[in-house]
Amino acid sequence: MQAEHYVFVDARVATLSENSDLNTPYGLINQAAVAVNTGCIDWVGPQAALPSRYTQWPQHSCDGRLITPALIDCHSHTVHGGHRALEFEQRLQGANYSDIARAGGGIMSTVNATRASSEQSLLREALQRVDSMLAQGLSTLEIKSGYGLDTETELRMLRVARAIGESRPLQVRTSFLGAHALPPEYNNRADEYIDRVCIPTLERANAEGLVDAVDGFCESIAFDKAQIRRVFDCAVSLGLPMKLHAEQLSNSGGSALAAGYGALSADHLEYLDDAGIAAMAGAGTVAVLLPGAYYTLNETQRPPVDALRQARVPMAVATDYNPGSSPLGSILLALNMSCTLFKLSPEEALRGATQHAATALGLSDRGQIRAGLRADLAIWDVEHPAELIYRIAFNPLFQRIYEGIR
């Protein structure tokens, strides 16, 4: 039985507090202590200032290790059938993402594999992926539907996502992504698909308690703004927050549309323009950067990180884990990529998978280390937070704490 309360001592703590002194990057406290009580952080600060009320609590020495908030992956497609390794070969031979999609590959090849998969097989395969992610200090994972594109398979995916959260010490947030691609049975009938499949399925999924947010893909190979607007209007009527895949392949204006609905996030953003940035800044919409897709698709146009930074748009970082455009199961590698490919600072990257990732999921109870928040923590065998980001294919996790459980 785990103790309900205890204190970590002899630690370095990257609090990532939003009120951190500008002269203390990462909100870093050396020689720190963290008190945990019934799943929440009770106190954090210099060990020399530890209040006397904690002296009788069990103490656990970190031996100088680093404590950060547990990591959060706020954009993933972890539940799916099959793989798309052959498309990897095709891209190496010169085909691009749009070429593959129009030829019946891309998302549709995964749709076919997912439709053919049972709930049990989807769960078994997804848990293998999730276990690898947990071993890298993850505590919260967003999982999207969108590889069914029919009512029964979309619901099956969402049920599997819920089952993952029940099978592992992990909080799963689900996003309904029925507006992901147009299935072949509705070829050239996108409006009909939205009316007959996407919206009714969303309403049913919500009635069954399977949806935490609503997502869409606003792009020339997916759905236009008018079609996404109808899905978002349904989300509003159901009281659900929104997210959007936007500006990945072209400047569609999706980010400004999402911001107009007060969306939690707009994701990808390689072709984001100044108008979209201004709209996101005004709405508090988080920019979710996905370097795995940029890398896999061999893109050359980067998201406008400098402009987002100047506009004070929060930037999250996620894996976009999916079988085609981002087969990236490592949040730590995503952090490294966000720095090397998109020129984030290591501190921006770490905040992107903690503080800002939490905001992108509408969660205010995690992502930093301060009193009152969940005790979702990661203890690392490193001296400095930048070590987590600069190493490649190296996992220094010592211990993951989930709701205070060691």
MIKETOR-141201 format. One record per residue (C-alpha): chain; residue in one letter; x, y, z. Coordinates in steps of 0.25 Angstrom, whole numbers, plus 5000, padded with zeros to 4 digits. Example, Ala and Ser with C-alpha at 12.3 -4.5 7.8 and 13.67 -1.06 7.14 Angstrom:
2
REC / A / a / 5049 / 4982 / 5031
REC / A / s / 5055 / 4996 / 5029
! end
This chain:
406
REC / A / m / 5000 / 5000 / 5000
REC / A / q / 5006 / 5014 / 4996
REC / A / a / 5007 / 5024 / 5007
REC / A / e / 4996 / 5035 / 5005
REC / A / h / 5006 / 5046 / 5008
REC / A / y / 5021 / 5047 / 5006
REC / A / v / 5032 / 5057 / 5003
REC / A / f / 5043 / 5056 / 4992
REC / A / v / 5056 / 5062 / 4996
REC / A / d / 5070 / 5064 / 4991
REC / A / a / 5064 / 5068 / 4977
REC / A / r / 5065 / 5078 / 4966
REC / A / v / 5051 / 5082 / 4962
REC / A / a / 5047 / 5089 / 4949
REC / A / t / 5034 / 5095 / 4954
REC / A / l / 5031 / 5101 / 4940
REC / A / s / 5023 / 5111 / 4948
REC / A / e / 5017 / 5122 / 4939
REC / A / n / 5021 / 5132 / 4950
REC / A / s / 5035 / 5128 / 4950
REC / A / d / 5046 / 5138 / 4951
REC / A / l / 5051 / 5142 / 4937
REC / A / n / 5065 / 5139 / 4943
REC / A / t / 5062 / 5125 / 4947
REC / A / p / 5059 / 5117 / 4934
REC / A / y / 5050 / 5105 / 4935
REC / A / g / 5045 / 5110 / 4949
REC / A / l / 5057 / 5102 / 4954
REC / A / i / 5059 / 5100 / 4969
REC / A / n / 5072 / 5094 / 4973
REC / A / q / 5073 / 5086 / 4986
REC / A / a / 5058 / 5085 / 4986
REC / A / a / 5047 / 5077 / 4993
REC / A / v / 5033 / 5073 / 4988
REC / A / a / 5022 / 5069 / 4998
REC / A / v / 5011 / 5060 / 4992
REC / A / n / 4998 / 5058 / 4999
REC / A / t / 4986 / 5049 / 4994
REC / A / g / 4990 / 5050 / 4979
REC / A / c / 4993 / 5065 / 4979
REC / A / i / 5005 / 5074 / 4981
REC / A / d / 5004 / 5080 / 4995
REC / A / w / 5017 / 5088 / 4995
REC / A / v / 5029 / 5091 / 4987
REC / A / g / 5041 / 5100 / 4989
REC / A / p / 5055 / 5100 / 4994
REC / A / q / 5058 / 5088 / 5004
REC / A / a / 5064 / 5098 / 5014
REC / A / a / 5050 / 5105 / 5015
REC / A / l / 5042 / 5092 / 5016
REC / A / p / 5031 / 5095 / 5027
REC / A / s / 5032 / 5087 / 5040
REC / A / r / 5018 / 5081 / 5038
REC / A / y / 5025 / 5072 / 5027
REC / A / t / 5036 / 5067 / 5036
REC / A / q / 5029 / 5054 / 5041
REC / A / w / 5024 / 5050 / 5027
REC / A / p / 5032 / 5039 / 5020
REC / A / q / 5043 / 5045 / 5012
REC / A / h / 5049 / 5039 / 4999
REC / A / s / 5063 / 5044 / 4994
REC / A / c / 5064 / 5047 / 4979
REC / A / d / 5080 / 5048 / 4981
REC / A / g / 5080 / 5060 / 4973
REC / A / r / 5071 / 5055 / 4961
REC / A / l / 5062 / 5065 / 4953
REC / A / i / 5047 / 5065 / 4956
REC / A / t / 5038 / 5071 / 4945
REC / A / p / 5023 / 5070 / 4943
REC / A / a / 5020 / 5057 / 4936
REC / A / l / 5019 / 5058 / 4921
REC / A / i / 5007 / 5061 / 4913
REC / A / d / 5004 / 5057 / 4898
REC / A / c / 4993 / 5066 / 4893
REC / A / h / 4992 / 5060 / 4879
REC / A / s / 4992 / 5046 / 4875
REC / A / h / 4985 / 5035 / 4867
REC / A / t / 4990 / 5024 / 4875
REC / A / v / 4978 / 5015 / 4872
REC / A / h / 4978 / 5009 / 4858
REC / A / g / 4979 / 4996 / 4850
REC / A / g / 4991 / 4993 / 4841
REC / A / h / 5003 / 5000 / 4837
REC / A / r / 5008 / 5008 / 4825
REC / A / a / 5022 / 5004 / 4823
REC / A / l / 5020 / 5003 / 4808
REC / A / e / 5017 / 5018 / 4807
REC / A / f / 5030 / 5021 / 4814
REC / A / e / 5036 / 5014 / 4802
REC / A / q / 5028 / 5022 / 4792
REC / A / r / 5031 / 5035 / 4798
REC / A / l / 5046 / 5032 / 4797
REC / A / q / 5044 / 5029 / 4782
REC / A / g / 5038 / 5043 / 4781
REC / A / a / 5023 / 5042 / 4784
REC / A / n / 5017 / 5053 / 4793
REC / A / y / 5006 / 5052 / 4804
REC / A / s / 4996 / 5058 / 4794
REC / A / d / 5000 / 5048 / 4783
REC / A / i / 4998 / 5036 / 4792
REC / A / a / 4985 / 5041 / 4798
REC / A / r / 4979 / 5043 / 4784
REC / A / a / 4983 / 5029 / 4779
REC / A / g / 4975 / 5023 / 4791
REC / A / g / 4987 / 5022 / 4801
REC / A / g / 4989 / 5030 / 4812
REC / A / i / 4978 / 5031 / 4823
REC / A / m / 4969 / 5022 / 4815
REC / A / s / 4978 / 5010 / 4815
REC / A / t / 4978 / 5012 / 4830
REC / A / v / 4963 / 5013 / 4830
REC / A / n / 4962 / 5000 / 4823
REC / A / a / 4971 / 4993 / 4833
REC / A / t / 4964 / 4999 / 4845
REC / A / r / 4950 / 4995 / 4840
REC / A / a / 4955 / 4981 / 4838
REC / A / s / 4960 / 4981 / 4853
REC / A / s / 4953 / 4976 / 4865
REC / A / e / 4952 / 4984 / 4877
REC / A / q / 4961 / 4974 / 4884
REC / A / s / 4972 / 4975 / 4874
REC / A / l / 4971 / 4990 / 4874
REC / A / l / 4973 / 4990 / 4889
REC / A / r / 4984 / 4980 / 4889
REC / A / e / 4992 / 4987 / 4878
REC / A / a / 4990 / 5001 / 4884
REC / A / l / 4994 / 4996 / 4898
REC / A / q / 5008 / 4992 / 4893
REC / A / r / 5009 / 5006 / 4887
REC / A / v / 5004 / 5013 / 4900
REC / A / d / 5014 / 5004 / 4909
REC / A / s / 5026 / 5010 / 4902
REC / A / m / 5020 / 5024 / 4904
REC / A / l / 5018 / 5022 / 4919
REC / A / a / 5033 / 5017 / 4920
REC / A / q / 5037 / 5031 / 4915
REC / A / g / 5029 / 5039 / 4927
REC / A / l / 5016 / 5041 / 4920
REC / A / s / 5004 / 5043 / 4929
REC / A / t / 4993 / 5049 / 4920
REC / A / l / 4990 / 5045 / 4905
REC / A / e / 4980 / 5050 / 4895
REC / A / i / 4975 / 5040 / 4885
REC / A / k / 4967 / 5043 / 4873
REC / A / s / 4957 / 5035 / 4865
REC / A / g / 4957 / 5037 / 4850
REC / A / y / 4961 / 5024 / 4844
REC / A / g / 4947 / 5019 / 4844
REC / A / l / 4939 / 5029 / 4836
REC / A / d / 4927 / 5021 / 4838
REC / A / t / 4918 / 5021 / 4851
REC / A / e / 4922 / 5007 / 4857
REC / A / t / 4937 / 5008 / 4854
REC / A / e / 4938 / 5022 / 4860
REC / A / l / 4931 / 5018 / 4872
REC / A / r / 4940 / 5005 / 4873
REC / A / m / 4952 / 5014 / 4873
REC / A / l / 4947 / 5023 / 4884
REC / A / r / 4943 / 5011 / 4893
REC / A / v / 4957 / 5006 / 4891
REC / A / a / 4963 / 5019 / 4895
REC / A / r / 4954 / 5019 / 4908
REC / A / a / 4959 / 5005 / 4911
REC / A / i / 4973 / 5009 / 4910
REC / A / g / 4971 / 5019 / 4921
REC / A / e / 4964 / 5008 / 4929
REC / A / s / 4975 / 4998 / 4927
REC / A / r / 4987 / 5007 / 4930
REC / A / p / 4991 / 5018 / 4940
REC / A / l / 4989 / 5028 / 4930
REC / A / q / 4978 / 5039 / 4927
REC / A / v / 4973 / 5038 / 4913
REC / A / r / 4966 / 5050 / 4906
REC / A / t / 4958 / 5046 / 4894
REC / A / s / 4956 / 5055 / 4882
REC / A / f / 4945 / 5051 / 4871
REC / A / l / 4951 / 5053 / 4858
REC / A / g / 4940 / 5048 / 4848
REC / A / a / 4944 / 5060 / 4839
REC / A / h / 4957 / 5054 / 4836
REC / A / a / 4956 / 5049 / 4822
REC / A / l / 4945 / 5046 / 4812
REC / A / p / 4942 / 5031 / 4811
REC / A / p / 4941 / 5025 / 4797
REC / A / e / 4927 / 5022 / 4798
REC / A / y / 4924 / 5037 / 4799
REC / A / n / 4933 / 5041 / 4788
REC / A / n / 4930 / 5055 / 4783
REC / A / r / 4919 / 5056 / 4794
REC / A / a / 4926 / 5062 / 4805
REC / A / d / 4914 / 5070 / 4810
REC / A / e / 4905 / 5058 / 4810
REC / A / y / 4916 / 5050 / 4818
REC / A / i / 4916 / 5062 / 4828
REC / A / d / 4901 / 5061 / 4830
REC / A / r / 4899 / 5046 / 4829
REC / A / v / 4911 / 5041 / 4836
REC / A / c / 4920 / 5051 / 4843
REC / A / i / 4910 / 5059 / 4851
REC / A / p / 4900 / 5047 / 4855
REC / A / t / 4912 / 5039 / 4860
REC / A / l / 4918 / 5051 / 4868
REC / A / e / 4904 / 5052 / 4874
REC / A / r / 4903 / 5037 / 4878
REC / A / a / 4918 / 5037 / 4883
REC / A / n / 4915 / 5049 / 4892
REC / A / a / 4902 / 5042 / 4897
REC / A / e / 4911 / 5030 / 4901
REC / A / g / 4921 / 5038 / 4908
REC / A / l / 4932 / 5035 / 4898
REC / A / v / 4936 / 5049 / 4894
REC / A / d / 4944 / 5060 / 4901
REC / A / a / 4947 / 5069 / 4889
REC / A / v / 4944 / 5070 / 4874
REC / A / d / 4954 / 5071 / 4864
REC / A / g / 4955 / 5072 / 4848
REC / A / f / 4964 / 5073 / 4837
REC / A / c / 4963 / 5086 / 4829
REC / A / e / 4971 / 5084 / 4816
REC / A / s / 4969 / 5083 / 4801
REC / A / i / 4970 / 5067 / 4802
REC / A / a / 4960 / 5067 / 4814
REC / A / f / 4949 / 5077 / 4818
REC / A / d / 4947 / 5092 / 4815
REC / A / k / 4944 / 5103 / 4825
REC / A / a / 4929 / 5102 / 4822
REC / A / q / 4928 / 5087 / 4825
REC / A / i / 4937 / 5089 / 4838
REC / A / r / 4928 / 5100 / 4842
REC / A / r / 4916 / 5091 / 4842
REC / A / v / 4923 / 5080 / 4851
REC / A / f / 4928 / 5091 / 4860
REC / A / d / 4914 / 5097 / 4861
REC / A / c / 4909 / 5083 / 4866
REC / A / a / 4921 / 5082 / 4876
REC / A / v / 4916 / 5096 / 4881
REC / A / s / 4902 / 5090 / 4883
REC / A / l / 4907 / 5078 / 4891
REC / A / g / 4916 / 5087 / 4899
REC / A / l / 4929 / 5081 / 4894
REC / A / p / 4942 / 5088 / 4892
REC / A / m / 4949 / 5088 / 4879
REC / A / k / 4962 / 5086 / 4872
REC / A / l / 4967 / 5086 / 4858
REC / A / h / 4977 / 5081 / 4848
REC / A / a / 4980 / 5093 / 4840
REC / A / e / 4990 / 5099 / 4831
REC / A / q / 4998 / 5086 / 4829
REC / A / l / 4999 / 5086 / 4814
REC / A / s / 4994 / 5100 / 4810
REC / A / n / 4988 / 5112 / 4816
REC / A / s / 4973 / 5109 / 4817
REC / A / g / 4970 / 5119 / 4828
REC / A / g / 4966 / 5108 / 4837
REC / A / s / 4974 / 5113 / 4849
REC / A / a / 4966 / 5126 / 4849
REC / A / l / 4953 / 5118 / 4848
REC / A / a / 4957 / 5110 / 4860
REC / A / a / 4960 / 5122 / 4868
REC / A / g / 4947 / 5128 / 4864
REC / A / y / 4941 / 5117 / 4872
REC / A / g / 4950 / 5118 / 4883
REC / A / a / 4957 / 5105 / 4880
REC / A / l / 4966 / 5099 / 4890
REC / A / s / 4977 / 5097 / 4879
REC / A / a / 4981 / 5098 / 4864
REC / A / d / 4991 / 5087 / 4860
REC / A / h / 5002 / 5086 / 4850
REC / A / l / 5002 / 5101 / 4845
REC / A / e / 5013 / 5100 / 4835
REC / A / y / 5006 / 5110 / 4826
REC / A / l / 5000 / 5118 / 4837
REC / A / d / 4999 / 5133 / 4833
REC / A / d / 4999 / 5146 / 4841
REC / A / a / 4984 / 5147 / 4841
REC / A / g / 4983 / 5133 / 4847
REC / A / i / 4994 / 5136 / 4857
REC / A / a / 4986 / 5149 / 4862
REC / A / a / 4973 / 5141 / 4863
REC / A / m / 4980 / 5130 / 4871
REC / A / a / 4986 / 5140 / 4880
REC / A / g / 4973 / 5147 / 4883
REC / A / a / 4966 / 5134 / 4886
REC / A / g / 4976 / 5128 / 4894
REC / A / t / 4977 / 5116 / 4885
REC / A / v / 4989 / 5108 / 4886
REC / A / a / 4998 / 5105 / 4875
REC / A / v / 5002 / 5090 / 4875
REC / A / l / 5015 / 5087 / 4867
REC / A / l / 5017 / 5073 / 4861
REC / A / p / 5031 / 5072 / 4857
REC / A / g / 5029 / 5057 / 4854
REC / A / a / 5020 / 5059 / 4842
REC / A / y / 5029 / 5070 / 4837
REC / A / y / 5041 / 5061 / 4838
REC / A / t / 5034 / 5048 / 4832
REC / A / l / 5028 / 5056 / 4820
REC / A / n / 5041 / 5063 / 4818
REC / A / e / 5035 / 5076 / 4818
REC / A / t / 5042 / 5089 / 4816
REC / A / q / 5033 / 5100 / 4821
REC / A / r / 5034 / 5101 / 4836
REC / A / p / 5023 / 5107 / 4845
REC / A / p / 5025 / 5122 / 4848
REC / A / v / 5031 / 5120 / 4862
REC / A / d / 5037 / 5134 / 4863
REC / A / a / 5024 / 5140 / 4859
REC / A / l / 5016 / 5131 / 4869
REC / A / r / 5026 / 5135 / 4880
REC / A / q / 5025 / 5149 / 4877
REC / A / a / 5010 / 5149 / 4878
REC / A / r / 5011 / 5141 / 4891
REC / A / v / 5003 / 5129 / 4885
REC / A / p / 5006 / 5117 / 4895
REC / A / m / 5013 / 5106 / 4887
REC / A / a / 5011 / 5091 / 4891
REC / A / v / 5019 / 5080 / 4885
REC / A / a / 5013 / 5066 / 4882
REC / A / t / 5016 / 5053 / 4875
REC / A / d / 5005 / 5053 / 4865
REC / A / y / 5007 / 5038 / 4866
REC / A / n / 5000 / 5031 / 4854
REC / A / p / 5004 / 5020 / 4844
REC / A / g / 5006 / 5029 / 4832
REC / A / s / 5011 / 5043 / 4833
REC / A / s / 5017 / 5042 / 4848
REC / A / p / 5020 / 5028 / 4852
REC / A / l / 5027 / 5034 / 4865
REC / A / g / 5024 / 5028 / 4878
REC / A / s / 5034 / 5036 / 4886
REC / A / i / 5030 / 5049 / 4893
REC / A / l / 5045 / 5051 / 4896
REC / A / l / 5049 / 5050 / 4882
REC / A / a / 5038 / 5060 / 4878
REC / A / l / 5044 / 5070 / 4888
REC / A / n / 5058 / 5069 / 4882
REC / A / m / 5052 / 5070 / 4868
REC / A / s / 5044 / 5083 / 4872
REC / A / c / 5057 / 5089 / 4875
REC / A / t / 5066 / 5084 / 4864
REC / A / l / 5055 / 5086 / 4853
REC / A / f / 5047 / 5097 / 4858
REC / A / k / 5057 / 5105 / 4866
REC / A / l / 5049 / 5104 / 4880
REC / A / s / 5058 / 5106 / 4892
REC / A / p / 5059 / 5094 / 4901
REC / A / e / 5051 / 5101 / 4911
REC / A / e / 5040 / 5104 / 4901
REC / A / a / 5040 / 5090 / 4897
REC / A / l / 5039 / 5085 / 4911
REC / A / r / 5027 / 5094 / 4914
REC / A / g / 5021 / 5090 / 4901
REC / A / a / 5020 / 5076 / 4906
REC / A / t / 5015 / 5080 / 4920
REC / A / q / 5009 / 5093 / 4923
REC / A / h / 5004 / 5097 / 4909
REC / A / a / 5000 / 5083 / 4905
REC / A / a / 4991 / 5083 / 4917
REC / A / t / 4985 / 5096 / 4912
REC / A / a / 4983 / 5090 / 4899
REC / A / l / 4974 / 5079 / 4905
REC / A / g / 4967 / 5088 / 4914
REC / A / l / 4973 / 5083 / 4927
REC / A / s / 4977 / 5093 / 4937
REC / A / d / 4981 / 5083 / 4948
REC / A / r / 4994 / 5078 / 4943
REC / A / g / 5006 / 5082 / 4934
REC / A / q / 5014 / 5090 / 4945
REC / A / i / 5019 / 5087 / 4959
REC / A / r / 5012 / 5095 / 4969
REC / A / a / 5003 / 5093 / 4981
REC / A / g / 4989 / 5089 / 4978
REC / A / l / 4992 / 5082 / 4965
REC / A / r / 4992 / 5067 / 4962
REC / A / a / 5004 / 5060 / 4966
REC / A / d / 5007 / 5054 / 4952
REC / A / l / 5022 / 5055 / 4952
REC / A / a / 5035 / 5049 / 4945
REC / A / i / 5048 / 5047 / 4952
REC / A / w / 5060 / 5047 / 4943
REC / A / d / 5074 / 5043 / 4944
REC / A / v / 5079 / 5056 / 4939
REC / A / e / 5085 / 5069 / 4945
REC / A / h / 5078 / 5079 / 4936
REC / A / p / 5065 / 5080 / 4928
REC / A / a / 5072 / 5082 / 4915
REC / A / e / 5078 / 5068 / 4916
REC / A / l / 5064 / 5062 / 4913
REC / A / i / 5064 / 5069 / 4900
REC / A / y / 5078 / 5069 / 4894
REC / A / r / 5080 / 5054 / 4895
REC / A / i / 5075 / 5045 / 4884
REC / A / a / 5069 / 5031 / 4886
REC / A / f / 5072 / 5032 / 4901
REC / A / n / 5062 / 5031 / 4912
REC / A / p / 5067 / 5035 / 4926
REC / A / l / 5054 / 5033 / 4933
REC / A / f / 5056 / 5028 / 4947
REC / A / q / 5042 / 5028 / 4952
REC / A / r / 5028 / 5032 / 4948
REC / A / i / 5018 / 5037 / 4958
REC / A / y / 5003 / 5037 / 4955
REC / A / e / 4993 / 5043 / 4964
REC / A / g / 5004 / 5042 / 4975
REC / A / i / 5006 / 5027 / 4973
REC / A / r / 5020 / 5023 / 4973
! end
